[in-house]
Amino acid sequence: RPKGPDLGRVANLEAPGEVVVFFGDSITRGYGVRAEESFPSLLARDLGIAIVNAGVAGDTTAAGLARLERDVLPHHPRLTLVEFGGNDFLRRVPLEETLKNLDTIVKTLIAQGMIVVILEVNVGLMGDPYLKGYGAVAERYGAVLVEDILSGILSKPDLKVDAIHPNAQGHRLIAERVVKVLRPLLQEADRRRGPMGRQSLDFPLPAFQGVG
């Protein structure tokens, strides 16, 4: 079950900026559902945040790593949610390669000064070593882990559009799991940033000029 993050261990809580990037594969992209039904869109509405959906169907951790600089860094996100691994498993990519790529993705994002949330995916029988690997990467860099976002979804045909992709109801369940972690995380991050709250610290302009 998703637990609230241990906020004392989270890196970059005072990160500037406003945008939240969702960086992942077809689950993030919302394959098989309308854009507004995807869990990133639901979270944008639930939390009142500006998001970029940088999900690409079929992506492995290697493909994600290859497009990190193009698809994430230019947005200067305050926070990035990373969701990869399912396609690695389905394509039998060696576990150590998957975890090495995930490690590099998270390390790069943390070094850029943003908060990082890892969304753990367990498609089929990925097993303990896979899932322990996600947790180890999160621990290493002060990222936040949301455990098994697909739990109870993949075993229920009425929550999926096919063998591995959630339907609109499945995406709502994912959003409900992630929001339990994201809401307290963003509240604490806002508190750390002080009276500026959610205004971007990148632009020292009066608030009315910064609206756009």
C-alpha positions in Angstrom: 0.0 0.0 0.0 1.2 3.5 -0.7 2.6 5.2 2.4 3.1 8.8 3.0 6.7 9.8 2.2 9.3 10.2 5.0 9.6 13.9 4.2 12.9 14.3 6.2 14.6 12.1 3.6 13.3 13.7 0.4 15.9 15.6 -1.8 15.2 19.0 -3.3 12.0 19.8 -1.4 12.7 23.5 -1.9 12.9 23.1 -5.7 11.7 26.2 -7.6 9.3 26.2 -10.5 5.7 25.0 -10.8 5.5 22.4 -13.5 5.2 18.7 -12.7 6.4 16.2 -15.4 5.1 12.7 -15.7 7.9 10.7 -17.4 7.1 7.1 -18.3 5.7 4.6 -20.8 2.1 3.8 -22.0 0.7 3.7 -18.5 1.7 7.3 -18.0 0.7 8.2 -21.5 -2.8 6.8 -20.9 -2.8 4.2 -23.6 -6.4 3.1 -24.3 -8.1 5.9 -22.5 -8.9 9.6 -23.3 -6.2 12.1 -22.4 -8.4 13.6 -19.7 -8.9 10.1 -18.1 -5.2 9.3 -17.7 -3.9 9.4 -14.1 -1.6 12.4 -14.8 -4.6 14.5 -16.0 -6.7 13.3 -13.0 -3.9 14.4 -10.6 -3.5 17.7 -12.4 -7.2 18.4 -11.6 -7.2 16.9 -8.1 -4.1 18.9 -7.0 -4.5 22.0 -9.2 -1.1 21.6 -10.7 0.4 22.4 -14.1 1.7 19.1 -15.7 3.5 17.9 -18.8 2.7 14.3 -19.8 6.0 13.0 -21.2 4.8 9.4 -21.4 5.7 7.4 -24.6 4.0 4.0 -25.3 6.5 1.1 -25.5 9.3 2.9 -23.8 11.9 0.9 -21.8 14.2 2.5 -19.2 16.9 2.8 -22.0 14.5 4.7 -24.2 13.5 7.0 -21.4 17.1 7.7 -20.5 17.8 8.5 -24.2 15.1 11.2 -24.3 15.4 12.6 -20.8 17.3 15.7 -21.8 14.8 16.5 -24.6 11.5 15.7 -22.9 12.0 16.5 -19.2 14.8 19.0 -18.6 13.6 21.8 -20.8 10.5 22.2 -18.7 12.5 22.9 -15.5 10.1 20.9 -13.5 9.6 21.3 -9.8 8.9 17.6 -9.5 9.1 14.6 -11.9 7.3 11.3 -11.5 9.2 8.4 -13.1 7.3 5.3 -14.3 9.3 2.8 -16.3 10.2 -0.9 -16.1 7.1 -2.8 -17.4 8.4 -2.9 -21.0 11.9 -3.9 -19.8 10.3 -6.9 -18.0 8.1 -7.8 -21.0 11.1 -7.7 -23.3 13.3 -9.6 -20.9 15.8 -6.8 -20.5 18.3 -8.0 -17.7 17.3 -6.7 -14.3 20.7 -5.1 -13.7 20.4 -3.1 -16.9 16.9 -1.9 -16.0 18.0 -0.8 -12.6 21.2 0.8 -13.9 19.1 2.9 -16.3 16.6 3.8 -13.6 19.4 4.8 -11.4 20.9 7.1 -14.0 17.5 8.7 -14.8 16.8 9.4 -11.1 20.4 10.6 -10.4 20.2 13.0 -13.3 16.9 14.5 -12.3 18.0 14.9 -8.6 21.2 16.5 -9.8 19.1 19.0 -11.7 17.5 20.1 -8.4 14.0 18.7 -8.7 11.9 16.4 -6.4 11.7 12.9 -7.9 8.9 10.4 -7.3 9.3 6.8 -8.6 6.1 5.0 -9.5 6.7 1.3 -9.0 5.1 -0.9 -11.6 4.7 -4.7 -11.3 3.4 -6.2 -14.5 3.0 -9.9 -14.3 5.4 -11.7 -12.0 8.3 -9.3 -11.8 9.1 -10.5 -8.3 11.0 -9.2 -5.3 14.4 -8.4 -6.9 12.8 -6.0 -9.3 10.7 -4.2 -6.7 13.5 -4.1 -4.1 15.6 -2.5 -6.9 13.1 0.4 -7.2 13.2 1.0 -3.5 17.0 1.0 -3.4 17.2 3.6 -6.1 14.7 5.8 -4.3 16.7 5.5 -1.0 20.0 6.2 -2.7 19.0 9.6 -4.0 16.3 10.8 -1.7 13.5 10.1 -4.2 10.0 9.1 -3.1 8.7 5.7 -3.9 5.0 4.9 -4.6 4.7 1.2 -4.3 3.0 -1.0 -7.0 0.7 1.5 -8.6 -1.0 -1.4 -10.6 -1.8 -3.5 -7.5 -5.2 -5.1 -7.9 -5.7 -3.7 -11.3 -3.9 -6.2 -13.5 -5.8 -9.1 -12.0 -9.2 -7.5 -12.8 -10.4 -7.5 -16.4 -13.0 -4.8 -15.6 -10.2 -2.4 -14.7 -8.2 -2.9 -18.0 -8.5 -2.2 -21.7 -6.3 -5.2 -22.5 -3.8 -7.5 -20.7 -1.7 -4.8 -19.1 -3.2 -1.3 -19.7 -5.7 0.2 -17.1 -9.0 1.6 -18.3 -10.5 4.9 -17.1 -11.5 3.3 -13.8 -8.0 1.8 -13.4 -6.4 5.2 -14.0 -8.7 6.7 -11.3 -7.4 4.0 -8.9 -3.8 4.9 -9.8 -4.5 8.6 -9.2 -6.0 7.8 -5.8 -2.9 5.9 -4.8 -0.5 8.6 -6.1 -2.3 11.5 -4.6 -1.9 10.1 -1.1 1.8 10.6 -1.6 1.9 13.7 -3.8 -0.5 15.9 -1.8 1.5 15.8 1.5 4.7 16.0 -0.5 3.7 19.2 -2.3 2.2 20.7 0.9 5.5 20.2 2.7 7.4 21.6 -0.4 5.2 24.7 -0.4 5.8 25.2 3.3 9.5 24.9 2.8 9.4 27.5 0.1 7.9 29.9 2.6 5.6 32.9 1.9 6.1 32.7 -1.8 4.1 29.5 -1.6 3.4 28.1 -5.1 4.7 31.2 -7.0 7.7 30.3 -9.0 11.0 31.4 -7.4 12.5 31.5 -10.9 10.9 34.8 -11.8 11.0 37.6 -9.2 8.0 39.4 -10.8 4.8 40.6 -9.2 2.3 37.8 -9.2 -0.1 39.4 -11.7 2.7 39.6 -14.3 3.6 36.0 -13.8 0.2 34.7 -14.8 0.1 33.1 -18.2 
